[in-house]
Amino acid sequence: MALNRWTQGAALAALLAAAPAFADDSTVTIGMILPMTGPSASTGKQERAGAELYLKEHGDTVAGKKIVLSIKDDTGAADVTKRLAQELVANDHAAVLMGFGLTPLALAAAPIATEAKVPEIVTAAATAMITEKSPYVVRTSFTLPQASAPMADWALKNGVKKVVTIVTDYGPGVDAEKWFGETFEKGGGTISQKIRVPLKNPDFAPFLQRMADDKPDAVFVFVPSGFGSIFMKQFVERGLDKSGIKLIGTGDVTDDDLLGDIGDSALGAVTAHHYSAAHDSPENKAFVAAFEKANNGMRPNFMAVAAYDGMALVYKALEKTKGDASGDALLGAMKGMSWTSPRGPVSIDPETRDIVQNIYVRKVEKKDGALWNVEFATIPDVKDPYKASKH
Ligand code: PHB
């Protein structure tokens, strides 16, 4: 039976009412919902490792409260995300919901966060409008407009005149296509084709020849984390890496988790993003070393750092509220919070609850035999431009 909004709300209210009136006041449960299996399992693996590293480094006690990190696998299915979010708040008294590997999964949890008045920290999904779907959503990942508009500015300044865009056909891809395209065209560039490829079982091959026939200066790509190697494999199979067409995009396609698998065909790709494992700061060097040590040499990607920062945000908020873990107190403490992340300085915009951060322009280069996204330009303190455009 399909439940309408009202009956869903009533069902959650009934669950909350049936739960024991007392929650154990000395513990704070963080319910982390991730795709640990399915096509986005790499996101789950990175996020879990990022959150667990923070816990290991900072201990499980903050402001007198014991932190319990409860990680659940939603397999990438939105109905499962929703059920897990409901169970976490009603049965486990989770004070915070965190994670959400894909936009539809973050959206599925938003009504639960609103109903239960529990902060939903989005550490992965990156469609700009997610934070508008509940006043309890706070984001430590990024937004696609935040990375795509600076990519267009860089292309305009570097002799790129004609571009074909190719994106995965759902929220973040549509955001990337729009914010890259509009910024590029406003600056005098031409978008000659806009290609969208399904999220499920993506096959880029049929589009690649059509794209090459246009002879663009560059192809701008967005695919979600974990899908970059499929795109790059087909790009190389069609010989496009030797065609003189430049590869540009948001950093999702040259994900640090996949670069080693992608191999030398990624060399020279220029992307804009908020995190590279090669970021040159003492905080990041310590983060990468500790992460690799704890995870059999696995290199952290932007998903790992967002989960690490999601935990940092909860700890810092609890310190500020002196251990008050009620939803509104935590949310209030999170708004405007600033700290130094492995990615650089960050803060939570108190109005939009999105993260404000540097966007770096990077190029894939080989150093000591390994591929890295090497940052060469910084655009400081970038707010999500979608929300800025509405104010
Ligand atoms: C999303 O579904 O919002 C998403 C997932 C992976 C990314 C970016 C965005 O790399």
Residues whose N, C-alpha, C, O or C-beta is under 5 A from the ligand:
A	BS01	PHB	G101 L102 T103 A124 A125 A126 T127 P172 V223 P224 S225 D252
